[in-house]
Amino acid sequence: MKADINYLKEEFFRKFGDRVKDPVIFYSPGRVNLIGEHTDYNGGFVFPCALDFGTSLVARKIEKPEIRLSSLNFPGDIVIPVNSVYTPLLGSWTNYPVGVINEFAKKGIPAPGLELLFYGDIPNGAGLSSSASIEMVMAVALNELTASRLETMELVKMGQKAENHFVGMNCGIMDQFAVAFGRKDHAINLNCDTLEYKYAPLQLGSRRLIITNTNKRRGLTDSKYNERRAECEKAVELISSHRKISNLSELTVSDLWLLDKCIPDEVVRKRAKHVITENARTLNAITALEKNDIKTFGRLMNESHDSLCTDYEVTGVELDTLVYEGRRLPGVIGTRMTGAGFGGCTVSVIEGEHADAFIEKLGAVYTQKTGLTADFYLPGIGDGARRIS
Ligand code: GLA
């Protein structure tokens, strides 16, 4: 269900009462990454775009120094006193917004008393940044409600810190960046080292972007993710004995020989190879899109998945089934996993006239091979986090 402002206000009044003082409403999208996976925390390039589904936040300031948090998606409303430091609640969805409130408090910007109602239509744990979306909607709201005028880039960094330190997921900056800076019908070419970025029109003509959810239950994503980060750090350390580097993205494909020379462990070598080749693929894909060469863009998406499967090893049977069965179907230009992996979603570019058959046939073969039912979304590309009412 799409967020409807009147519906959200009505739910807010039902929850918190007092129909006299109107709340304000903020919105933040989810994101899909088109190419450039597991490069952000390695100082590399990513190419995400914001979706036209996301998280709404209905918010109102109150006199009493307490924060009341409620969600239409999750049970477990909580009320906490306004504080100068906050502590996470084990397993609670409220850690995402409260982590952001905590980042503001750390900057000497205490939250006012607040009533907050969240509603999101991003599937949770599907790799479409439902967490970053909650963080950034909270950050944009608090920035306005406290008249803080912090720059969007600052809010992005605070969202990432909330996720790293309060939620405990050691993510890079891509997700918070994409949901904050998204632009309708554009992807964002972001250099995660310098944080320089450029918008690229996503002109797919008659082709469609399709996101397919494996609906695989989230398992060891966070620990495996942190393991990959550690392997990349190990690679940097080993290579630095020969050539001083501070991250893997300082190397290009012409430096791949260095991996054989410096890294004895085959697994670590493969991880580094993925990052270096993925950066090259991402830059080439962006150039291909500029030239309207969607075929090359699709081929690079495919190669990205292959590398994530064999070198980075973050795919698994569900994602691989969707991708490798999907590639056999007519009209498929490119298809790959998106996000952290180990489950979650794939993103595919399909000739428009083949979209319906793709959904039907891939859905059937996926169920037959895995016993799971996939969900398909045909998203639009939307704008970033903002006030909507
Ligand atoms: C998750 C993280 C991002 C990024 C991707 C992989 O979505 O939150 O920072 O590392 O995985 O590209």
Residues whose N, C-alpha, C, O or C-beta is under 5 A from the ligand:
A	BS01	GLA	G36 E37 H38 T39 D40 C171 G172 I173 M174 D175 G339 A340
